[in-house]
Amino acid sequence: MRDGYVLQVRNLVAVPLLVVLTLLGGPAVAAEVEPLPTGTDVDYQLGGAIDAPAHVGIVVRDREEPPQEGRYNVCYVNGFQTQPQEKRFWRKRPQLLLHDRTGDLVVDEAWGEWLLDLRTAEKRKRISRIVGRWTAGCAEDGFDAVEYDNLDSFTRSDGLLRRGHALRYARLLTKRAHREGLSVGQKNLAGFDGHRVGYDFAVSEECGRYDECGAYVADYGDQVLMVEYRTRDFRRTCEQHGATHAVVLRDRDLSPKGVHSWC
């Protein structure tokens, strides 16, 4: 559907501006961030990295994987919940994990992930420092952007977390990403205009299945990546948005040798 994509050189206007402000004693500014390229496809590779075909200009990979050279690379970070392989790390920091009223950890049952405790400013600050280091690692590795998964985790917290907790924490994450020169993607919470807390684009899983694609487009225009896991949803999303947006069909395990289809 789309022509091949050649990654453009980053806009470096912000670099000399930062130098001038520093020399003059003015405030430091965030580095220039590059928006998602349009007119190209996306591949969602969280389950393992493979070389994306030439027509794919945007590649999303886990933060522990290297970016693919010559593409616009988005670094996946689970910003609001824990990754299964990171449980040992978080067990050493139990005070930063959300516990219910009986003292048990609050779990996202769909993925077996623990929710982070964002209820106080101090905890949000401490957690954002940890995630901020991971974000800096994405930038150092050469990624162009970062997506923070599970903005909507408060909806799975049995009322312990509130929307305001999530949004105040999200603002800390987006500020850090922008300081690192990364564009920032909103993941989940369709209908919320994430520009209010610093998001630049959106990554939508199964927006076709849940009839949410239009909500993301209304807020982000062409700066939306769409991932579907069922063929009938993929076809519907392609019909409605494939001419203007990057849409990919993947298997739910996101395995390297699994399903990779484009409109």
Backbone as CSV, one residue per row, in Angstrom:
resi,resn,N_x,N_y,N_z,CA_x,CA_y,CA_z,C_x,C_y,C_z
1,MET,0.818,-1.198,0.000,0.000,0.000,0.000,0.856,1.253,0.000
2,ARG,2.010,1.201,0.728,2.793,2.392,0.919,4.134,2.276,0.217
3,ASP,4.712,3.409,-0.158,6.030,3.427,-0.754,7.068,3.138,0.321
4,GLY,8.296,2.777,-0.115,9.390,2.568,0.816,9.705,3.855,1.554
5,TYR,10.304,3.705,2.689,10.514,4.863,3.562,11.998,5.055,3.795
6,VAL,12.483,6.254,3.615,13.858,6.588,3.925,13.837,7.564,5.089
7,LEU,14.479,7.207,6.156,14.458,8.046,7.350,15.162,9.362,7.088
8,GLN,14.501,10.466,7.437,15.076,11.777,7.231,16.001,12.131,8.386
9,VAL,16.957,13.019,8.092,17.876,13.483,9.121,17.103,14.303,10.141
10,ARG,17.422,14.135,11.402,16.710,14.853,12.455,16.886,16.361,12.310
11,ASN,15.856,17.048,12.732,15.928,18.503,12.787,16.794,18.898,13.975
12,LEU,17.907,19.600,13.705,18.849,19.922,14.758,18.779,21.375,15.200
13,VAL,17.687,22.059,14.874,17.568,23.467,15.213,17.707,23.698,16.706
14,ALA,17.160,22.764,17.519,17.155,22.969,18.965,18.550,22.917,19.566
15,VAL,19.513,22.247,18.895,20.832,22.084,19.470,21.571,23.413,19.603
16,PRO,21.716,24.201,18.503,22.362,25.497,18.686,21.584,26.424,19.612
17,LEU,20.255,26.326,19.610,19.462,27.145,20.513,19.797,26.825,21.961
18,LEU,19.951,25.535,22.251,20.298,25.127,23.606,21.666,25.671,23.993
19,VAL,22.632,25.638,23.052,23.964,26.148,23.330,23.919,27.635,23.632
20,VAL,23.169,28.406,22.815,23.076,29.849,23.022,22.480,30.176,24.381
21,LEU,21.373,29.479,24.727,20.738,29.746,26.013,21.667,29.420,27.172
22,THR,22.437,28.351,27.011,23.356,27.967,28.072,24.443,29.021,28.247
23,LEU,25.001,29.502,27.125,26.052,30.503,27.188,25.549,31.804,27.791
24,LEU,24.302,32.122,27.541,23.735,33.365,28.049,23.215,33.228,29.476
25,GLY,23.283,32.016,29.965,22.811,31.806,31.329,21.315,31.603,31.410
26,GLY,20.662,31.407,30.254,19.225,31.200,30.233,18.861,29.777,30.593
27,PRO,17.560,29.460,30.675,17.128,28.120,31.064,17.396,27.113,29.962
28,ALA,17.687,25.874,30.351,17.854,24.811,29.369,16.504,24.458,28.771
29,VAL,16.502,24.032,27.516,15.263,23.657,26.859,15.355,22.203,26.425
30,ALA,14.206,21.563,26.242,14.182,20.189,25.782,14.680,20.114,24.348
31,ALA,15.327,19.004,24.023,15.810,18.812,22.664,14.634,18.705,21.707
32,GLU,14.893,19.034,20.448,13.861,18.918,19.422,13.467,17.451,19.260
33,VAL,12.190,17.157,19.191,11.743,15.785,18.983,11.179,15.636,17.582
34,GLU,11.331,14.463,17.034,10.905,14.191,15.669,9.551,13.481,15.675
35,PRO,8.564,13.978,14.964,7.251,13.325,14.945,7.289,12.011,14.182
36,LEU,6.245,11.221,14.333,6.133,9.994,13.551,6.141,10.323,12.065
37,PRO,6.879,9.587,11.261,6.768,9.765,9.808,5.414,9.260,9.320
38,THR,4.892,9.831,8.286,3.623,9.392,7.699,3.893,8.772,6.328
39,GLY,2.887,8.092,5.785,3.043,7.451,4.484,3.917,6.223,4.527
40,THR,3.985,5.568,5.676,4.785,4.360,5.818,4.064,3.395,6.748
41,ASP,4.595,2.171,6.885,3.985,1.153,7.737,4.718,1.043,9.060
42,VAL,4.099,0.305,9.988,4.693,0.079,11.302,4.764,-1.414,11.575
43,ASP,5.796,-1.847,12.279,5.847,-3.219,12.784,6.000,-3.156,14.295
44,TYR,5.252,-4.025,14.983,5.183,-4.038,16.440,5.904,-5.285,16.926
45,GLN,7.117,-5.123,17.447,8.019,-6.250,17.665,8.376,-6.457,19.135
46,LEU,7.395,-6.395,20.012,7.697,-6.502,21.439,8.103,-7.905,21.856
47,GLY,7.737,-8.909,21.084,8.074,-10.285,21.444,9.416,-10.745,20.934
48,GLY,10.133,-9.893,20.235,11.427,-10.259,19.675,11.686,-9.494,18.401
49,ALA,12.933,-9.149,18.177,13.289,-8.286,17.049,13.647,-9.092,15.805
50,ILE,13.121,-8.637,14.672,13.522,-9.145,13.368,13.670,-7.941,12.446
51,ASP,14.385,-8.116,11.346,14.514,-7.028,10.386,13.171,-6.793,9.706
52,ALA,12.655,-5.586,9.840,11.383,-5.245,9.198,11.599,-5.066,7.706
53,PRO,10.588,-5.392,6.879,10.727,-5.211,5.428,10.859,-3.743,5.050
54,ALA,11.248,-3.488,3.806,11.604,-2.140,3.358,10.450,-1.151,3.460
55,HIS,9.194,-1.627,3.306,8.063,-0.697,3.321,7.689,-0.253,4.738
56,VAL,8.316,-0.855,5.733,8.046,-0.512,7.131,9.058,0.547,7.582
57,GLY,8.557,1.734,7.846,9.437,2.819,8.269,9.467,3.057,9.761
58,ILE,8.507,2.427,10.507,8.421,2.616,11.954,8.491,1.246,12.629
59,VAL,9.395,1.092,13.557,9.564,-0.177,14.262,9.463,0.083,15.765
60,VAL,8.598,-0.683,16.442,8.444,-0.587,17.890,9.081,-1.823,18.509
61,ARG,10.025,-1.608,19.429,10.715,-2.716,20.085,10.830,-2.464,21.582
62,ASP,10.982,-3.553,22.326,11.213,-3.453,23.760,12.515,-2.710,24.027
63,ARG,12.585,-2.044,25.153,13.752,-1.226,25.480,15.029,-2.046,25.580
64,GLU,14.922,-3.361,25.769,16.105,-4.208,25.876,16.606,-4.678,24.512
65,GLU,15.885,-4.340,23.450,16.311,-4.682,22.096,16.956,-3.461,21.441
66,PRO,17.847,-3.667,20.464,18.438,-2.526,19.764,17.473,-1.984,18.715
67,PRO,17.554,-0.704,18.399,16.735,-0.160,17.302,17.223,-0.683,15.960
68,GLN,16.348,-0.658,14.956,16.735,-1.077,13.612,17.274,0.118,12.843
69,GLU,18.439,-0.016,12.303,19.096,1.091,11.613,18.273,1.548,10.412
70,GLY,18.201,2.867,10.229,17.527,3.432,9.075,16.025,3.523,9.184
71,ARG,15.460,3.250,10.383,14.014,3.339,10.594,13.732,4.344,11.719
72,TYR,12.482,4.725,11.829,12.039,5.502,12.978,11.716,4.485,14.061
73,ASN,12.459,4.503,15.162,12.365,3.464,16.185,11.687,3.975,17.448
74,VAL,10.694,3.230,17.903,9.952,3.547,19.121,10.330,2.523,20.192
75,CYS,10.723,3.015,21.349,11.160,2.167,22.462,9.973,1.888,23.393
76,TYR,9.690,0.619,23.615,8.586,0.235,24.498,9.063,0.188,25.940
77,VAL,8.355,0.897,26.825,8.622,0.871,28.260,7.285,0.699,28.981
78,ASN,7.204,-0.293,29.846,5.987,-0.488,30.631,6.048,0.482,31.806
79,GLY,5.514,1.676,31.606,5.717,2.755,32.561,4.844,2.707,33.797
80,PHE,3.719,1.994,33.733,2.748,2.044,34.829,2.567,0.700,35.531
81,GLN,3.142,-0.358,34.958,3.060,-1.691,35.552,4.428,-2.355,35.404
82,THR,4.571,-3.551,35.961,5.860,-4.238,35.942,5.902,-5.282,34.836
83,GLN,7.058,-5.439,34.233,7.272,-6.513,33.262,7.556,-7.820,34.008
84,PRO,7.128,-8.963,33.459,7.348,-10.244,34.153,8.811,-10.498,34.500
85,GLN,9.731,-10.126,33.594,11.151,-10.391,33.838,11.782,-9.415,34.826
86,GLU,11.010,-8.421,35.275,11.538,-7.415,36.198,11.038,-7.607,37.633
87,LYS,10.413,-8.736,37.917,9.814,-8.918,39.242,10.863,-8.923,40.350
88,ARG,12.031,-9.476,40.077,13.080,-9.470,41.099,13.486,-8.035,41.442
89,PHE,13.580,-7.197,40.406,13.924,-5.789,40.611,12.897,-5.103,41.506
90,TRP,11.609,-5.307,41.232,10.566,-4.605,41.983,10.342,-5.215,43.356
91,ARG,10.646,-6.496,43.531,10.516,-7.089,44.875,11.440,-6.399,45.875
92,LYS,12.532,-5.827,45.393,13.464,-5.119,46.263,12.953,-3.714,46.596
93,ARG,11.851,-3.318,45.954,11.265,-1.987,46.165,9.761,-2.125,46.427
94,PRO,9.373,-2.927,47.406,7.943,-3.222,47.628,7.110,-1.993,47.928
95,GLN,7.729,-0.955,48.483,6.983,0.256,48.835,6.502,1.013,47.598
96,LEU,7.038,0.676,46.426,6.637,1.337,45.181,5.591,0.533,44.407
97,LEU,5.205,-0.607,44.951,4.172,-1.436,44.343,2.831,-1.201,45.042
98,LEU,1.760,-1.258,44.283,0.425,-1.018,44.840,-0.076,-2.258,45.568
99,HIS,-0.457,-2.074,46.827,-1.026,-3.149,47.633,-2.486,-2.831,47.935
100,ASP,-3.302,-3.881,48.005,-4.710,-3.662,48.332,-4.882,-3.526,49.841
101,ARG,-6.128,-3.433,50.272,-6.406,-3.162,51.680,-6.042,-4.317,52.599
102,THR,-5.802,-5.500,52.027,-5.366,-6.648,52.828,-3.865,-6.856,52.746
103,GLY,-3.177,-5.997,51.996,-1.723,-6.097,51.886,-1.227,-6.875,50.697
104,ASP,-2.144,-7.398,49.883,-1.738,-8.148,48.695,-1.427,-7.193,47.540
105,LEU,-0.523,-7.613,46.668,-0.204,-6.814,45.496,-1.392,-6.764,44.547
106,VAL,-1.609,-5.612,43.951,-2.680,-5.464,42.961,-2.114,-5.870,41.606
107,VAL,-2.797,-6.796,40.948,-2.273,-7.420,39.738,-3.199,-7.168,38.558
108,ASP,-2.614,-6.849,37.413,-3.352,-6.858,36.150,-3.434,-8.317,35.732
109,GLU,-4.582,-8.936,35.964,-4.729,-10.373,35.771,-4.516,-10.802,34.321
110,ALA,-4.812,-9.918,33.374,-4.668,-10.289,31.969,-3.223,-10.606,31.604
111,TRP,-2.281,-9.913,32.263,-0.871,-10.077,31.905,-0.003,-10.502,33.094
112,GLY,-0.585,-10.612,34.274,0.198,-11.002,35.437,1.194,-9.937,35.864
113,GLU,0.845,-8.668,35.650,1.749,-7.565,35.958,1.284,-6.826,37.210
114,TRP,2.228,-6.453,38.059,1.903,-5.681,39.257,1.742,-4.215,38.901
115,LEU,0.805,-3.555,39.548,0.610,-2.124,39.342,1.561,-1.337,40.234
116,LEU,2.070,-0.232,39.721,2.932,0.643,40.500,2.077,1.594,41.335
117,ASP,2.584,1.959,42.499,1.831,2.799,43.436,2.122,4.268,43.148
118,LEU,1.161,4.952,42.542,1.329,6.338,42.114,0.554,7.306,42.999
119,ARG,0.184,6.918,44.199,-0.771,7.688,44.983,-0.178,8.923,45.653
120,THR,1.123,8.991,45.817,1.713,10.166,46.447,2.751,10.796,45.526
121,ALA,2.981,12.082,45.729,3.967,12.793,44.910,5.352,12.188,45.075
122,GLU,5.703,11.786,46.298,7.021,11.216,46.549,7.210,9.903,45.805
123,LYS,6.180,9.036,45.820,6.294,7.764,45.102,6.335,7.990,43.597
124,ARG,5.535,8.910,43.100,5.575,9.199,41.663,6.959,9.680,41.257
125,LYS,7.561,10.500,42.096,8.893,11.029,41.801,9.920,9.906,41.800
126,ARG,9.857,9.025,42.768,10.828,7.928,42.852,10.681,6.959,41.674
127,ILE,9.434,6.631,41.342,9.224,5.708,40.222,9.635,6.358,38.903
128,SER,9.335,7.632,38.752,9.690,8.310,37.502,11.202,8.394,37.319
129,ARG,11.950,8.436,38.412,13.404,8.410,38.298,13.880,7.078,37.735
130,ILE,13.270,5.986,38.201,13.627,4.663,37.695,13.286,4.560,36.210
131,VAL,12.044,4.881,35.873,11.619,4.789,34.478,12.379,5.805,33.622
132,GLY,12.741,6.933,34.229,13.526,7.932,33.516,14.886,7.406,33.105
133,ARG,15.507,6.584,33.957,16.792,5.978,33.587,16.618,5.037,32.408
134,TRP,15.524,4.289,32.401,15.266,3.422,31.256,15.046,4.253,29.989
135,THR,14.358,5.379,30.147,14.109,6.269,29.018,15.420,6.820,28.471
136,ALA,16.299,7.228,29.364,17.608,7.713,28.931,18.359,6.626,28.171
137,GLY,18.192,5.384,28.607,18.822,4.269,27.895,18.294,4.123,26.481
138,CYS,16.986,4.342,26.318,16.409,4.297,24.965,17.072,5.337,24.071
139,ALA,17.222,6.542,24.594,17.838,7.615,23.815,19.289,7.290,23.489
140,GLU,20.025,6.785,24.462,21.426,6.445,24.241,21.576,5.349,23.193
141,ASP,20.618,4.433,23.136,20.677,3.345,22.167,20.317,3.787,20.753
142,GLY,19.735,4.977,20.625,19.429,5.492,19.301,17.972,5.466,18.904
143,PHE,17.064,5.241,19.873,15.637,5.298,19.561,15.212,6.743,19.316
144,ASP,14.147,6.901,18.538,13.605,8.219,18.223,12.452,8.611,19.141
145,ALA,11.814,7.623,19.741,10.604,7.868,20.527,10.464,6.781,21.583
146,VAL,9.540,7.014,22.521,9.251,6.035,23.556,7.747,5.960,23.731
147,GLU,7.234,4.755,23.965,5.823,4.599,24.340,5.768,3.999,25.732
148,TYR,4.991,4.647,26.602,4.831,4.180,27.979,3.504,3.441,28.086
149,ASP,3.583,2.145,28.320,2.380,1.318,28.327,1.575,1.497,29.607
150,ASN,0.252,1.292,29.471,-0.680,1.161,30.590,-1.015,2.457,31.321
151,LEU,-1.196,3.533,30.567,-1.696,4.768,31.159,-3.009,4.533,31.903
152,ASP,-3.784,3.559,31.440,-5.095,3.294,32.034,-5.054,2.288,33.181
153,SER,-3.885,2.020,33.749,-3.811,1.004,34.803,-4.670,1.355,36.014
154,PHE,-4.944,2.646,36.210,-5.787,3.026,37.350,-7.180,2.418,37.254
155,THR,-7.627,2.096,36.052,-8.945,1.485,35.889,-8.958,0.029,36.358
156,ARG,-7.786,-0.534,36.609,-7.663,-1.924,37.072,-7.152,-1.984,38.516
157,SER,-7.278,-0.876,39.240,-6.689,-0.796,40.583,-7.707,-0.963,41.707
158,ASP,-8.920,-1.377,41.379,-9.982,-1.509,42.397,-10.228,-0.202,43.140
159,GLY,-10.054,0.911,42.418,-10.334,2.210,42.997,-9.219,2.799,43.839
160,LEU,-8.100,2.098,43.956,-6.998,2.598,44.776,-6.242,3.734,44.093
161,LEU,-6.105,3.632,42.780,-5.483,4.702,42.001,-6.569,5.533,41.329
162,ARG,-6.299,6.815,41.174,-7.230,7.695,40.480,-6.605,8.212,39.190
163,ARG,-7.465,8.675,38.325,-7.023,9.222,37.046,-5.964,10.327,37.245
164,GLY,-6.195,11.187,38.237,-5.256,12.268,38.488,-3.873,11.777,38.864
165,HIS,-3.791,10.669,39.607,-2.487,10.094,39.939,-1.734,9.729,38.660
166,ALA,-2.437,9.048,37.758,-1.810,8.598,36.513,-1.352,9.765,35.656
167,LEU,-2.169,10.801,35.575,-1.833,11.924,34.701,-0.682,12.756,35.266
168,ARG,-0.639,12.923,36.579,0.486,13.665,37.164,1.798,12.904,36.972
169,TYR,1.719,11.604,37.110,2.905,10.769,36.873,3.290,10.787,35.395
170,ALA,2.307,10.716,34.505,2.585,10.744,33.066,3.319,12.018,32.677
171,ARG,2.961,13.127,33.303,3.640,14.386,32.988,5.127,14.316,33.343
172,LEU,5.465,13.658,34.446,6.869,13.476,34.806,7.606,12.667,33.743
173,LEU,6.945,11.617,33.246,7.581,10.775,32.235,7.783,11.516,30.918
174,THR,6.776,12.250,30.486,6.903,12.939,29.195,7.960,14.038,29.260
175,LYS,8.056,14.715,30.398,9.092,15.742,30.535,10.480,15.129,30.424
176,ARG,10.682,13.994,31.071,11.994,13.346,31.012,12.302,12.889,29.586
177,ALA,11.325,12.305,28.919,11.544,11.843,27.546,11.909,13.003,26.629
178,HIS,11.217,14.111,26.779,11.522,15.271,25.942,12.919,15.818,26.228
179,ARG,13.335,15.777,27.478,14.702,16.202,27.792,15.727,15.312,27.103
180,GLU,15.350,14.052,26.908,16.256,13.114,26.234,16.146,13.194,24.716
181,GLY,15.280,14.075,24.205,15.124,14.223,22.766,14.206,13.210,22.122
182,LEU,13.358,12.543,22.922,12.458,11.512,22.426,11.031,12.028,22.312
183,SER,10.365,11.680,21.232,8.933,11.878,21.132,8.253,10.851,22.033
184,VAL,7.038,11.149,22.515,6.409,10.291,23.529,5.028,9.831,23.065
185,GLY,4.788,8.521,23.179,3.520,7.956,22.750,2.605,7.605,23.908
186,GLN,1.347,7.984,23.787,0.304,7.586,24.737,-0.159,6.181,24.404
187,LYS,-0.255,5.326,25.407,-0.739,3.962,25.206,-1.963,3.746,26.077
188,ASN,-3.104,3.517,25.419,-4.385,3.277,26.096,-5.046,4.586,26.534
189,LEU,-6.224,4.454,27.114,-7.076,5.558,27.578,-7.600,6.384,26.387
190,ALA,-8.264,5.706,25.471,-8.859,6.380,24.313,-9.829,7.454,24.763
191,GLY,-9.809,8.581,24.058,-10.682,9.698,24.382,-10.031,10.742,25.256
192,PHE,-8.873,10.418,25.814,-8.122,11.419,26.577,-7.079,12.047,25.664
193,ASP,-7.106,13.362,25.530,-6.136,14.067,24.699,-4.840,14.215,25.488
194,GLY,-3.906,13.318,25.237,-2.670,13.282,25.986,-1.740,14.448,25.767
195,HIS,-2.039,15.312,24.785,-1.237,16.521,24.632,-1.219,17.334,25.919
196,ARG,-2.267,17.192,26.714,-2.389,17.959,27.954,-1.279,17.625,28.943
197,VAL,-0.713,16.419,28.857,0.370,16.042,29.765,1.667,15.777,29.006
198,GLY,1.714,16.164,27.734,2.974,16.109,27.008,3.140,15.016,25.982
199,TYR,2.127,14.175,25.760,2.252,13.145,24.738,2.247,13.763,23.337
200,ASP,2.982,13.116,22.425,3.101,13.606,21.047,2.332,12.762,20.042
201,PHE,2.147,11.480,20.335,1.440,10.574,19.426,0.786,9.479,20.265
202,ALA,0.075,8.576,19.615,-0.595,7.489,20.330,-0.283,6.155,19.677
203,VAL,-0.203,5.131,20.503,-0.118,3.747,20.043,-1.384,3.053,20.510
204,SER,-2.164,2.567,19.562,-3.463,1.981,19.902,-3.479,0.496,19.581
205,GLU,-3.714,-0.319,20.594,-3.919,-1.746,20.381,-5.424,-2.016,20.313
206,GLU,-5.837,-2.684,19.246,-7.208,-3.146,19.042,-8.226,-2.011,19.053
207,CYS,-7.865,-0.870,18.503,-8.856,0.211,18.432,-9.987,-0.150,17.481
208,GLY,-9.700,-1.003,16.482,-10.758,-1.461,15.591,-11.741,-2.369,16.308
209,ARG,-11.231,-3.236,17.138,-12.082,-4.162,17.872,-13.015,-3.414,18.829
210,TYR,-12.502,-2.384,19.478,-13.275,-1.683,20.501,-13.821,-0.339,20.012
211,ASP,-13.750,-0.119,18.715,-14.297,1.092,18.099,-13.722,2.357,18.738
212,GLU,-12.393,2.386,18.880,-11.724,3.511,19.520,-10.806,4.284,18.574
213,CYS,-10.621,3.800,17.355,-9.654,4.437,16.456,-9.991,5.916,16.238
214,GLY,-11.273,6.195,16.029,-11.690,7.569,15.782,-11.359,8.507,16.926
215,ALA,-11.434,7.980,18.165,-11.124,8.814,19.325,-9.652,9.205,19.333
216,TYR,-8.786,8.257,19.008,-7.355,8.572,18.946,-7.055,9.543,17.809
217,VAL,-7.679,9.318,16.658,-7.447,10.200,15.510,-7.932,11.614,15.802
218,ALA,-9.046,11.728,16.510,-9.571,13.053,16.847,-8.566,13.855,17.674
219,ASP,-7.800,13.168,18.510,-6.833,13.858,19.364,-5.460,14.011,18.718
220,TYR,-5.060,13.036,17.903,-3.685,13.019,17.401,-3.555,13.099,15.879
221,GLY,-4.657,13.163,15.151,-4.569,13.262,13.703,-3.862,12.065,13.103
222,ASP,-2.843,12.313,12.278,-2.131,11.212,11.634,-1.024,10.628,12.509
223,GLN,-0.913,11.134,13.741,0.127,10.642,14.653,-0.398,9.513,15.544
224,VAL,-0.945,8.478,14.904,-1.486,7.320,15.612,-1.002,6.043,14.937
225,LEU,-0.449,5.119,15.715,-0.088,3.790,15.237,-1.165,2.817,15.699
226,MET,-1.613,1.937,14.794,-2.723,1.039,15.094,-2.280,-0.414,14.953
227,VAL,-2.479,-1.176,16.040,-2.093,-2.588,16.091,-3.343,-3.419,16.343
228,GLU,-3.590,-4.396,15.467,-4.734,-5.292,15.647,-4.246,-6.729,15.787
229,TYR,-5.077,-7.565,16.457,-4.708,-8.958,16.686,-5.715,-9.943,16.097
230,ARG,-6.823,-9.449,15.550,-7.811,-10.315,14.910,-8.010,-9.838,13.476
231,THR,-8.111,-10.781,12.567,-8.173,-10.453,11.145,-9.362,-9.574,10.818
232,ARG,-10.532,-9.880,11.388,-11.712,-9.072,11.049,-11.570,-7.640,11.552
233,ASP,-10.924,-7.447,12.703,-10.700,-6.092,13.210,-9.675,-5.366,12.347
234,PHE,-8.655,-6.087,11.935,-7.633,-5.520,11.068,-8.235,-5.035,9.758
235,ARG,-9.101,-5.835,9.163,-9.730,-5.441,7.900,-10.582,-4.179,8.080
236,ARG,-11.308,-4.116,9.174,-12.136,-2.942,9.443,-11.266,-1.701,9.645
237,THR,-10.193,-1.848,10.401,-9.307,-0.714,10.637,-8.643,-0.260,9.354
238,CYS,-8.262,-1.208,8.516,-7.673,-0.854,7.213,-8.673,-0.082,6.350
239,GLU,-9.914,-0.556,6.332,-10.935,0.119,5.522,-11.149,1.557,5.984
240,GLN,-11.136,1.757,7.286,-11.459,3.076,7.825,-10.251,4.010,7.923
241,HIS,-9.057,3.435,8.159,-7.901,4.299,8.447,-6.628,3.911,7.706
242,GLY,-6.656,2.835,6.956,-5.434,2.356,6.320,-4.828,3.315,5.314
243,ALA,-5.631,4.174,4.712,-5.113,5.118,3.712,-4.335,6.262,4.366
244,THR,-4.553,6.488,5.639,-3.945,7.651,6.307,-3.078,7.298,7.500
245,HIS,-3.169,6.054,7.988,-2.456,5.679,9.197,-1.725,4.349,9.029
246,ALA,-0.692,4.164,9.841,0.050,2.911,9.855,-0.717,1.876,10.683
247,VAL,-1.077,0.763,10.045,-1.860,-0.296,10.687,-1.133,-1.619,10.479
248,VAL,-1.013,-2.419,11.527,-0.363,-3.719,11.406,-1.211,-4.777,12.101
249,LEU,-1.243,-5.986,11.528,-1.865,-7.153,12.153,-0.749,-8.020,12.717
250,ARG,-0.813,-8.308,14.010,0.177,-9.145,14.678,-0.526,-10.270,15.427
251,ASP,0.230,-11.339,15.723,-0.267,-12.365,16.626,-0.168,-11.823,18.044
252,ARG,-1.040,-12.313,18.916,-1.125,-11.732,20.249,0.160,-11.918,21.060
253,ASP,0.937,-12.956,20.767,2.202,-13.161,21.471,3.317,-12.292,20.900
254,LEU,3.049,-11.619,19.785,4.043,-10.755,19.145,5.354,-11.495,18.892
255,SER,5.242,-12.767,18.517,6.419,-13.592,18.287,7.108,-13.182,16.977
256,PRO,8.427,-13.255,16.929,9.146,-12.809,15.728,8.677,-13.489,14.439
257,LYS,8.361,-14.772,14.520,7.943,-15.511,13.327,6.420,-15.593,13.203
258,GLY,5.718,-14.816,13.996,4.267,-14.835,13.945,3.712,-13.994,12.823
259,VAL,2.449,-13.601,12.950,1.745,-12.864,11.911,2.286,-11.437,11.784
260,HIS,2.574,-11.025,10.560,2.959,-9.649,10.237,2.236,-9.287,8.945
261,SER,1.168,-8.521,9.014,0.422,-8.131,7.814,0.129,-6.651,7.858
262,TRP,0.044,-6.042,6.656,-0.211,-4.603,6.545,-1.321,-4.345,5.542
263,CYS,-1.934,-3.190,5.620,-3.043,-2.852,4.737,-2.552,-2.783,3.268
